[in-house]
Amino acid sequence: MKKTLFTLLAVLTVTLTAGAQDKVTRTVLELGKTDNHTMQHADYIARNIGGRLVGTHMLHHAEDWVADQFRSWGLEVTLQEAVTINVGFDRGPWSGRYMAEDGFSLHFGTPAYTAGTRGPQKGRAILEPKNQQEFDRVKGALKGAWVMLETGATSGLAIDASAKADSTRAAQLAAGEDAVVPMYRQMVEAGVLGFIRPSKLPMQVLYNRATCFDLTMDNLPTACDILLDEHQFETLKQKVADRQEVILEFDIRNHFFPGPMKYHNILAVIRGTKYPDEYVMMGSHLDAYDIATGSTDDGQGVCVTMEAARLLAAAGAKPERSIMFCIWTGEEYGLLGSKYFVENKTVPWNKISNYFNRDGGPLAAVSVTVPPSMYDDFVKACKPLEDYNPKIPFKVIKREGEPQARPTSAGGSDHAYFAMNGIPAISFREQDVFGYDFVYRDIWHTEDDLYDKLIPEYMEHSAVVQAVTAYGLANLNHLLSRSDLYKD
């Protein structure tokens, strides 16, 4: 009799637990359609905050806002200090003009952590001297001039002004006075106002990768580094080559200030009831280049991650395993936040069931491809999505063939250090289902990374997909198998 009673109680407990889980999932699906806040998050991040670079006050503002949102939904929030930079950098307005009867406004940008102008600076444009002989011919005219560098379209990074680069250029120059060498340091010492390089459109403007972490208030850059619309560049270059006087005026408000400036990973958790020290994780990066507003890279990912958390919290989710929502810092400067999290074993690697990364544009999550050992678990977790949105059907696909080798180098996005260390980092396949002609590379790191490039129906759908999948995996009675994740 006691055995029968125990069995009945066990069955009843399982039934009640399953019923509560089903209620949470149904609520998430309903709220996803009727009260989805994804675009409210996006509006604030893109239109109120905008660009969010490491080193800037705007990234601090973004951190505070995101953390406050998570707290307001009842999640446990930890700020993990992951990045420190010695000198801060904020950007004000910038403008430029070709000063002539047929003059025009200049379309340009400057990489972050490069010099401003200290008010409007007017000077003559000259073509770059390409060797010692040419430098000696024009060195008297360099002071107060804007130098046009015929580099071809740039990657958006600043000119490498590091000691190592100077040494390399000096070694090249030692080959002889006719050697074609960028005479960068010599031109700076001659007193140029700055350098102008051509940029393809839409303009890609990044940062001073070579020296930004080595700057102090005593060794700040002095010469501007300007990326100019390639069509305007060609027009002005031809005028200079024709020996016409070309006067350019720039007003660039790039501001440096004493640090250190510290930045954080924001780790928000819905704590597991049965396996609190095991995790299903999802994440996106908060930092973004400031040539635009960082809406698609990666504001959309942050907003989808946040809304997945809000939907689960609003539905009263109490998963058996913890769900962690990770908003990373410093991705654009080298995956710094996620690298710190993984390498410091913030969560033991063997306690992570899977990490889902979102950083590929505002598209719809339409499928997930998984190893055979994970297939049944993902089918179970994703079953509620089968009929959720017939216009954007969702599929779980079993991987065919042999597993790939575990990656040995970082790149791409914040999943990298997870994968390198053998942690499952399977993410959703995303697609432009309705053919809105979205091409991520046309927007990535450019001045076109704006709020109006977001696609609300895709992002709102993806938030639901992430919430339901994570919740389903968190309620398994085991972690996902890694047996056929990688060859090794």
C-alpha positions as CSV (number, residue, x, y, z in Angstrom):
1,M,0.0,0.0,0.0
2,K,2.8,2.4,0.9
3,K,4.6,1.6,-2.3
4,T,1.4,2.3,-4.3
5,L,0.9,5.5,-2.5
6,F,4.5,6.6,-3.1
7,T,4.1,5.8,-6.8
8,L,0.9,7.8,-7.0
9,L,2.5,10.8,-5.3
10,A,5.5,10.6,-7.7
11,V,3.2,10.5,-10.7
12,L,1.2,13.4,-9.4
13,T,4.3,15.4,-8.7
14,V,5.6,14.8,-12.2
15,T,2.2,15.7,-13.7
16,L,1.9,18.9,-11.7
17,T,5.4,19.9,-12.6
18,A,4.8,19.2,-16.3
19,G,1.6,21.1,-16.1
20,A,3.3,24.2,-14.6
21,Q,6.0,24.0,-17.2
22,D,3.4,23.8,-20.0
23,K,1.6,26.8,-18.5
24,V,4.8,28.9,-18.6
25,T,5.5,27.9,-22.2
26,R,1.9,28.8,-23.2
27,T,2.2,32.1,-21.5
28,V,5.5,32.9,-23.2
29,L,3.9,32.0,-26.6
30,E,0.9,34.2,-25.9
31,L,2.9,37.2,-24.6
32,G,5.3,36.9,-27.6
33,K,2.3,37.7,-29.8
34,T,0.3,40.1,-27.7
35,D,2.8,42.0,-25.5
36,N,6.3,41.7,-27.0
37,H,8.7,44.4,-25.8
38,T,11.6,43.6,-28.1
39,M,11.3,46.8,-30.1
40,Q,10.9,48.9,-27.0
41,H,14.3,47.8,-25.8
42,A,15.7,48.5,-29.3
43,D,14.2,52.0,-29.4
44,Y,16.0,52.9,-26.1
45,I,19.3,51.3,-27.0
46,A,19.5,52.8,-30.6
47,R,17.7,56.1,-30.3
48,N,18.3,57.1,-26.7
49,I,21.8,55.8,-26.2
50,G,23.3,55.1,-29.7
51,G,27.0,54.1,-30.2
52,R,28.5,52.3,-27.2
53,L,32.2,51.9,-27.5
54,V,34.6,50.7,-24.8
55,G,36.0,53.8,-23.3
56,T,32.9,55.9,-23.6
57,H,30.3,57.2,-21.1
58,M,27.6,55.9,-23.4
59,L,28.6,52.3,-22.7
60,H,28.4,52.9,-19.0
61,H,24.9,54.4,-19.5
62,A,23.9,51.3,-21.5
63,E,25.3,48.9,-18.8
64,D,23.3,50.7,-16.1
65,W,20.1,50.6,-18.1
66,V,20.3,46.9,-19.1
67,A,21.1,45.8,-15.6
68,D,18.2,47.9,-14.2
69,Q,15.8,46.3,-16.7
70,F,16.9,42.8,-15.7
71,R,16.5,43.7,-12.0
72,S,13.0,45.1,-12.6
73,W,11.9,41.7,-14.0
74,G,13.1,40.0,-10.9
75,L,16.3,38.3,-12.1
76,E,19.5,38.0,-10.2
77,V,22.1,40.3,-11.7
78,T,25.9,40.3,-11.4
79,L,28.2,42.8,-13.0
80,Q,31.5,41.2,-13.8
81,E,34.3,43.6,-14.4
82,A,36.0,42.4,-17.6
83,V,37.7,45.3,-19.4
84,T,39.8,48.3,-18.2
85,I,41.1,51.0,-20.5
86,N,43.4,53.7,-19.3
87,V,42.0,56.7,-21.1
88,G,38.4,57.5,-21.8
89,F,37.1,58.7,-25.2
90,D,33.8,60.5,-26.1
91,R,32.8,61.9,-29.4
92,G,31.1,65.2,-30.1
93,P,29.9,66.6,-33.5
94,W,32.1,66.6,-36.5
95,S,31.9,68.6,-39.8
96,G,34.2,69.4,-42.7
97,R,34.1,71.5,-45.8
98,Y,36.0,72.1,-49.1
99,M,36.5,75.9,-49.0
100,A,36.0,77.1,-52.6
101,E,33.5,78.8,-54.9
102,D,32.4,75.3,-55.9
103,G,33.0,73.9,-52.4
104,F,30.9,71.3,-50.7
105,S,30.4,69.7,-47.3
106,L,32.6,66.7,-46.7
107,H,31.3,63.2,-45.8
108,F,33.7,61.6,-43.4
109,G,34.4,59.9,-40.1
110,T,37.3,59.4,-37.8
111,P,38.2,56.1,-36.0
112,A,37.6,56.1,-32.3
113,Y,40.6,57.0,-30.1
114,T,42.1,59.3,-32.8
115,A,42.7,63.0,-32.5
116,G,40.2,65.8,-32.9
117,T,40.9,69.3,-34.1
118,R,40.5,71.6,-31.0
119,G,38.0,73.7,-32.9
120,P,37.8,74.4,-36.7
121,Q,41.1,73.8,-38.4
122,K,41.7,75.1,-41.9
123,G,44.6,74.0,-44.1
124,R,45.9,73.2,-47.5
125,A,45.6,69.7,-48.9
126,I,48.7,68.0,-50.3
127,L,49.4,64.6,-51.7
128,E,51.4,62.2,-49.5
129,P,55.2,62.1,-50.0
130,K,56.0,58.4,-50.7
131,N,59.7,58.3,-50.0
132,Q,62.5,60.3,-48.4
133,Q,63.2,62.3,-51.5
134,E,59.6,63.4,-51.9
135,F,59.4,64.2,-48.2
136,D,62.4,66.4,-48.4
137,R,60.8,68.3,-51.3
138,V,57.6,69.1,-49.4
139,K,58.6,69.1,-45.8
140,G,58.3,72.9,-45.5
141,A,54.8,72.8,-46.7
142,L,53.6,70.1,-44.3
143,K,53.1,72.2,-41.3
144,G,49.4,73.0,-41.0
145,A,48.5,70.8,-44.0
146,W,46.0,68.0,-44.6
147,V,47.8,65.1,-46.2
148,M,45.9,62.8,-48.6
149,L,47.1,59.2,-48.4
150,E,46.5,57.1,-51.5
151,T,45.9,53.9,-49.6
152,G,42.9,52.5,-51.4
153,A,39.7,51.9,-49.5
154,T,40.4,51.3,-45.8
155,S,39.1,48.7,-43.3
156,G,38.0,51.5,-41.0
157,L,40.8,51.0,-38.5
158,A,43.1,53.9,-37.6
159,I,46.6,54.3,-39.0
160,D,49.0,52.2,-37.0
161,A,51.0,54.7,-35.0
162,S,52.5,52.2,-32.6
163,A,56.3,52.0,-31.9
164,K,56.4,48.6,-33.6
165,A,54.9,50.1,-36.8
166,D,57.3,53.1,-36.7
167,S,60.2,50.6,-36.4
168,T,58.9,48.6,-39.4
169,R,58.6,51.8,-41.5
170,A,62.1,52.9,-40.4
171,A,63.6,49.6,-41.5
172,Q,61.9,49.9,-44.9
173,L,63.2,53.4,-45.2
174,A,66.7,52.2,-44.6
175,A,66.6,50.3,-47.8
176,G,67.3,53.6,-49.7
177,E,65.9,57.0,-50.3
178,D,63.8,55.8,-53.2
179,A,62.1,53.1,-51.2
180,V,58.3,53.6,-51.1
181,V,57.5,54.0,-47.4
182,P,54.7,55.6,-45.5
183,M,56.5,58.6,-44.0
184,Y,54.0,58.8,-41.1
185,R,56.1,59.7,-38.1
186,Q,58.1,62.2,-40.1
187,M,54.9,64.0,-41.3
188,V,53.5,64.1,-37.7
189,E,56.8,65.7,-36.5
190,A,56.6,68.2,-39.4
191,G,53.3,69.5,-38.0
192,V,50.6,68.2,-40.3
193,L,47.0,68.7,-39.1
194,G,46.0,65.2,-40.1
195,F,45.7,62.5,-42.7
196,I,42.9,61.8,-45.1
197,R,42.2,58.3,-46.5
198,P,39.4,57.1,-48.9
199,S,36.5,55.1,-47.6
200,K,34.0,53.0,-49.5
201,L,30.3,53.6,-48.9
202,P,28.5,53.0,-46.7
203,M,31.4,54.3,-44.6
204,Q,33.1,51.8,-42.2
205,V,34.7,53.6,-39.2
206,L,36.2,51.6,-36.4
207,Y,38.9,52.4,-33.8
208,N,42.5,52.8,-33.0
209,R,43.3,49.1,-32.5
210,A,47.0,49.5,-32.4
211,T,47.4,51.9,-29.4
212,C,44.1,52.6,-27.7
213,F,44.9,50.4,-24.6
214,D,48.4,51.9,-24.4
215,L,47.4,55.6,-24.4
216,T,47.9,57.9,-21.4
217,M,47.1,61.6,-21.0
218,D,50.7,62.2,-21.8
219,N,50.9,60.5,-25.2
220,L,47.6,61.2,-26.9
221,P,47.5,61.3,-30.7
222,T,47.9,64.8,-32.2
223,A,47.3,64.3,-36.0
224,C,43.7,63.7,-37.2
225,D,42.9,60.4,-39.0
226,I,40.1,61.1,-41.4
227,L,38.2,58.6,-43.6
228,L,36.6,60.5,-46.5
229,D,33.9,59.4,-48.9
230,E,36.0,57.8,-51.8
231,H,34.2,59.8,-54.4
232,Q,35.0,63.1,-52.7
233,F,38.5,61.9,-52.1
234,E,39.0,61.3,-55.8
235,T,37.6,64.7,-56.8
236,L,39.9,66.5,-54.3
237,K,42.9,64.4,-55.1
238,Q,42.6,65.3,-58.8
239,K,42.5,69.0,-58.0
240,V,45.6,68.7,-55.9
241,A,47.4,66.7,-58.6
242,D,46.5,69.5,-61.0
243,R,48.3,71.9,-58.7
244,Q,45.1,73.7,-57.7
245,E,44.9,75.1,-54.2
246,V,42.6,73.0,-52.2
247,I,41.7,74.4,-48.7
248,L,39.9,72.1,-46.3
249,E,38.3,72.9,-43.0
250,F,37.5,70.3,-40.3
251,D,35.9,70.7,-36.9
252,I,36.2,67.3,-35.1
253,R,35.2,67.1,-31.4
254,N,37.0,63.9,-30.3
255,H,37.5,64.1,-26.5
256,F,40.0,62.2,-24.3
257,F,39.8,62.2,-20.5
258,P,41.6,60.5,-17.7
259,G,40.6,56.9,-16.8
260,P,40.7,54.2,-15.9
261,M,37.3,53.3,-17.5
262,K,36.0,49.9,-16.4
263,Y,33.4,47.8,-18.3
264,H,31.3,44.8,-17.3
265,N,29.6,41.7,-18.4
266,I,26.0,41.8,-17.3
267,L,25.0,38.3,-16.1
268,A,21.3,37.9,-15.3
269,V,20.0,34.6,-14.0
270,I,16.6,32.9,-13.5
271,R,17.8,30.5,-10.8
272,G,17.1,26.7,-11.2
273,T,15.0,25.0,-8.7
274,K,16.7,21.5,-8.9
275,Y,20.0,22.1,-10.7
276,P,20.9,25.7,-9.7
277,D,24.6,25.3,-10.5
278,E,23.9,24.1,-14.1
279,Y,23.1,26.5,-16.9
280,V,21.5,27.0,-20.2
281,M,23.0,30.3,-21.5
282,M,22.3,32.9,-24.2
283,G,24.0,36.1,-24.9
284,S,24.8,39.1,-27.1
285,H,27.3,42.0,-26.9
286,L,26.4,45.5,-25.8
287,D,29.3,47.5,-27.1
288,A,29.0,49.0,-30.6
289,Y,30.8,51.3,-32.9
290,D,29.8,54.9,-32.8
291,I,29.8,55.9,-36.5
292,A,26.1,55.0,-36.2
293,T,23.8,53.6,-33.4
294,G,24.8,49.9,-33.2
295,S,21.3,48.8,-33.9
296,T,22.0,45.6,-35.8
297,D,25.5,45.0,-34.4
298,D,24.6,44.0,-31.8
299,G,21.7,46.0,-30.4
300,Q,19.2,43.6,-32.0
301,G,20.9,40.7,-30.2
302,V,20.8,42.4,-26.9
303,C,17.1,43.2,-27.3
304,V,16.2,39.7,-28.3
305,T,18.2,38.3,-25.3
306,M,16.5,40.8,-22.9
307,E,13.1,40.0,-24.2
308,A,13.6,36.3,-23.9
309,A,14.4,37.0,-20.2
310,R,11.4,39.3,-19.7
311,L,9.0,36.8,-21.3
312,L,10.1,34.0,-19.1
313,A,10.1,36.2,-16.0
314,A,6.6,37.5,-16.8
315,A,5.4,33.9,-17.3
316,G,6.6,32.9,-13.8
317,A,9.2,30.5,-15.1
318,K,10.9,28.4,-12.4
319,P,13.1,26.1,-14.5
320,E,14.9,23.1,-13.0
321,R,18.2,24.3,-14.3
322,S,19.4,27.9,-14.2
323,I,19.1,30.1,-17.3
324,M,21.7,32.8,-17.7
325,F,21.3,35.8,-19.9
326,C,24.8,37.3,-20.8
327,I,25.2,40.8,-22.1
328,W,28.9,40.9,-23.0
329,T,31.3,43.9,-23.1
330,G,34.3,44.5,-25.4
331,E,33.3,42.2,-28.2
332,E,34.3,44.7,-30.9
333,Y,37.8,45.1,-29.3
334,G,38.5,41.4,-29.4
335,L,35.8,39.3,-27.7
336,L,37.1,40.7,-24.4
337,G,34.1,40.1,-22.2
338,S,33.2,36.6,-23.2
339,K,36.9,35.6,-23.2
340,Y,37.2,36.8,-19.6
341,F,34.0,34.9,-18.6
342,V,35.2,31.6,-20.1
343,E,38.9,31.7,-19.2
344,N,38.1,32.6,-15.6
345,K,35.6,29.7,-15.4
346,T,32.9,32.0,-14.1
347,V,30.7,29.0,-14.6
348,P,32.5,25.6,-14.6
349,W,32.7,24.5,-18.2
350,N,31.1,21.1,-17.5
351,K,28.1,22.8,-16.0
352,I,27.1,24.6,-19.2
353,S,24.5,22.7,-21.2
354,N,24.7,25.1,-24.2
355,Y,25.5,28.7,-25.0
356,F,23.3,30.4,-27.6
357,N,24.9,33.5,-29.3
358,R,23.0,36.1,-31.3
359,D,25.1,38.5,-33.3
360,G,24.2,38.2,-37.0
361,G,21.6,40.8,-37.8
362,P,17.9,41.2,-37.1
363,L,16.7,38.0,-38.8
364,A,14.3,35.3,-37.8
365,A,15.5,32.2,-35.9
366,V,14.1,29.4,-38.2
367,S,16.0,26.3,-37.2
368,V,18.8,24.7,-35.2
369,T,21.2,22.0,-36.4
370,V,22.4,19.7,-33.6
371,P,24.6,16.6,-33.2
372,P,22.7,13.3,-33.2
373,S,23.3,12.9,-29.4
374,M,21.4,16.1,-28.8
375,Y,18.6,15.7,-31.4
376,D,15.9,14.1,-29.2
377,D,16.5,16.6,-26.4
378,F,16.2,19.6,-28.8
379,V,13.1,18.1,-30.4
380,K,11.5,17.9,-27.0
381,A,12.5,21.4,-25.9
382,C,11.4,23.0,-29.2
383,K,8.1,21.1,-29.7
384,P,6.0,24.0,-28.5
385,L,7.4,26.0,-31.5
386,E,6.1,23.6,-34.1
387,D,2.9,25.5,-34.7
388,Y,3.7,28.8,-33.1
389,N,4.1,30.8,-36.3
390,P,3.1,29.0,-39.5
391,K,4.6,31.9,-41.5
392,I,8.0,31.3,-39.9
393,P,8.1,27.5,-39.3
394,F,10.8,26.3,-36.9
395,K,12.8,23.0,-37.4
396,V,15.3,21.0,-35.4
397,I,17.7,19.4,-37.9
398,K,20.0,16.4,-37.1
399,R,23.5,17.0,-38.2
400,E,24.8,14.6,-40.8
401,G,28.3,13.4,-41.3
402,E,31.3,13.5,-39.0
403,P,31.6,16.3,-36.4
404,Q,34.1,19.1,-37.1
405,A,37.3,19.6,-35.2
406,R,37.1,21.8,-32.2
407,P,38.2,25.3,-33.2
408,T,41.7,26.4,-32.0
409,S,41.5,30.1,-32.6
410,A,39.0,32.8,-31.7
411,G,37.0,34.9,-34.2
412,G,33.6,35.9,-35.3
413,S,31.7,36.6,-32.1
414,D,31.2,35.7,-28.4
415,H,30.6,32.0,-29.0
416,A,34.3,31.5,-29.9
417,Y,35.9,31.0,-26.5
418,F,33.1,28.6,-25.5
419,A,33.6,26.5,-28.6
420,M,37.4,26.6,-28.3
421,N,37.1,25.1,-24.9
422,G,34.7,22.3,-25.9
423,I,31.6,24.0,-24.5
424,P,28.5,23.5,-26.6
425,A,27.8,26.8,-28.5
426,I,25.1,25.8,-30.9
427,S,23.1,28.7,-32.2
428,F,20.0,29.2,-34.2
429,R,20.1,29.6,-38.0
430,E,18.6,32.9,-38.9
431,Q,17.0,33.9,-42.2
432,D,15.3,36.7,-44.1
433,V,12.1,34.7,-44.5
434,F,10.0,37.3,-46.3
435,G,12.7,38.6,-48.6
436,Y,13.3,42.1,-47.3
437,D,16.7,42.2,-49.0
438,F,18.6,42.4,-45.8
439,V,22.4,42.0,-46.3
440,Y,24.3,42.1,-43.1
441,R,27.6,42.9,-44.7
442,D,26.1,46.1,-46.2
443,I,25.4,47.4,-42.7
444,W,28.1,45.7,-40.5
445,H,30.3,48.3,-38.8
446,T,29.1,51.1,-41.0
447,E,27.2,54.4,-40.8
448,D,24.1,52.6,-41.9
449,D,23.8,50.5,-38.7
450,L,20.6,52.4,-37.7
451,Y,17.3,51.6,-36.0
452,D,15.4,51.7,-39.3
453,K,17.4,48.6,-40.5
454,L,15.8,46.5,-37.8
455,I,13.1,44.0,-38.7
456,P,10.6,43.9,-35.8
457,E,8.7,40.7,-36.8
458,Y,11.9,38.7,-37.0
459,M,13.3,40.0,-33.7
460,E,10.1,39.5,-31.8
461,H,9.8,35.9,-33.2
462,S,13.4,35.1,-32.3
463,A,12.9,36.3,-28.7
464,V,10.1,33.7,-28.3
465,V,12.2,31.0,-30.0
466,Q,15.1,31.6,-27.6
467,A,12.9,31.7,-24.5
468,V,11.0,28.5,-25.3
469,T,14.1,26.6,-26.3
470,A,16.2,27.6,-23.3
471,Y,13.3,26.8,-21.0
472,G,12.8,23.4,-22.5
473,L,16.5,22.6,-22.2
474,A,16.6,23.9,-18.7
475,N,13.9,21.4,-17.7
476,L,15.6,18.3,-19.0
477,N,16.8,15.9,-16.3
478,H,20.3,16.0,-17.7
479,L,22.8,18.3,-19.4
480,L,23.1,18.0,-23.2
481,S,25.5,15.3,-24.3
482,R,28.8,16.3,-25.8
483,S,29.7,12.9,-27.1
484,D,29.7,13.9,-30.8
485,L,30.0,17.6,-30.5
486,Y,33.6,17.7,-31.9
487,K,36.0,15.2,-33.3
488,D,38.1,15.4,-30.2
